[in-house]
């Protein structure tokens, strides 16, 4: 949560579109996770442990915030490249999947969430890509990406944090 607040404070522009995006990314993330937890249709067969705090319909609130934060930091990585509209969406979504890939083993070991048979299905990453594409499309369509060194640093901080934990857990 602290990382997300720092990310928000680091932005140079806000406005109704930005706050609408944060709400949209949060909502899409929470809905996707609700579908996943309750049906297994998205991501696979998993459930959340008690570690991540208060839940709404079995999904921790911080998970929706995480979807918004990962969307913003992943897009920030591409701001200066001025890529084609669809290529930027796709690469930012791949960055989000990469971050999830780093988080998964740590999350299991720390009981953030649990997979059936402790196996992370490849399908999880496919669904992450699809949900990420949807969120990144909105972010790019609304032209919300901006130069933000804090967002870029946070992207690398997340990589370092989970990479180091993966080595020692």
N, C-alpha and C positions, 0 to 999 in steps of 0.2 A: 504494500500500500504506500509506503514511504517513497519507493521508486516512482510510482505512478504520480504522486503529488509533486515530486521534483520535476518529472517530465512535464506536467501541466504548467508549473511555474516557469519552465524554460521556454515556453512558446512565445513567439513575438506577436502572434495574432490569435484572436479567439473568435467570438461572434456566434450567432445562432447556428450557422452551418457546422461549426466545429463541435459545439455542445450537442447538436443533433447527431453528429457522427458518433461521439462518445456514447450517447444513449443507444444508438443503433448497434454499434459494435458490441456493447454490453448485452443488449437484448438478443442479438443473433447468437452470441456466444452462450448465453444462459439457455436459450431455447434449444440450441444444438446439443448442449450438454444434458439438458433435461431429456431430450429424445434418446440420447445415448444411454444414460443411466437407467431409464425406465423401459426401453425397448431393445437396446443393443443395435438398432438399425444404423445409427451413426457411431462410428469409432469402434464398436465391438462390445463385449461383455465386461463391464467394469462398474465399480462403485467408489464413492468417496469415503475416505476415513474421517476421523474426528479432528485431524490436525489443522485444517484450513479455516476453521472458524464457522461463524453462523451460515446456515444453509437456507435456501428457499427451494422447497420441493426436492430435497436431497442433493442440491447443487450448491456448493459454497459460493457466497456472493463474490469473494475475491477472484473466482474463476472468470466471471464476466468482466471484471476490471482487468484481469490478465489478458483477455482477448483484445480489449481496447488498447492496452499498453503495447502488446506485441505487434499490433497492427501499425501503430504510429512509429515505433522504433524501426520496424522493418522497412517501412516506406521511406523513412528519413535516410536510410543507407543509399537510396537511389536518387535523391533529390538533385544532386549536382550532375548526374549523368544525362539527364534529359532524354530518356529512352522513349521509344514508341509507347503510346497509351497502353496497349495490351501487353507488351513485353514488360513494362514496368509493373503492372498488376501481377503478372505471372511470377516474375523474379521476387517481388516483395512477398508473395504468398509462399514461394519456395523458402525464403528466409524464415518465415513463420514456422514452416514444417521442420526446418533445421533446428530451430530453437526448441520445438516440442521434442524432437529426437534426442536432444541433450538432456531435457528435463525428465523424460520418462523413467530412466533407470533410477535416478535420484528420488523421484516422487514415489516409486514403488518401495524403495528401501526406507524412506521416511514416513511411509503410510499416508501420503497425501491422497492417493487413490490405489485401488487394487484391481488387477486384471484376473480374469478367470484363468486358473492354472499358472498364474504369474507370467503369462506370455503376452507380450505386446504384439497384437496382430498387425500385419502390414496394412490391413484395411483401415486401421486407425490413422495412418499417415495419408492415405488416399482421402479420407473424410476431412482431415485437417486441411489438406490442399483445397478441397472444394469449398469448405466454409471460409477459409482464408481468401480465396479468390473473390467470393461474394463481398466480404468486408473490404478488401483492397479496391474492388471496383467502385464502391461508394466513396471511399477516401479519395481516389484519383478523380472520379467524376466530379466531385464537389471541389476539386482543386485545393485540398487542404494541406498538402505536403509543403513543407518549408525547410529552409536551411536551419538545422538545429544540432549543434555540436553536442549538446547534452543527450539528445536522443541517440545519436551515433555512439557516444561513449556508453550509454546504458545498454545498447545492443551488445557491445563488446564485453561489458561488465557481466551481462547475463551469460554469455558464452564462457567467460573465465570462471564465473561462480559455479556453474553446473559442471564444467569440465573438471575443475579441481575436486568438487564433491564426488564426481564419478570415479576419480582416481583413489579416493580415500574411504569410500563407503563400501 
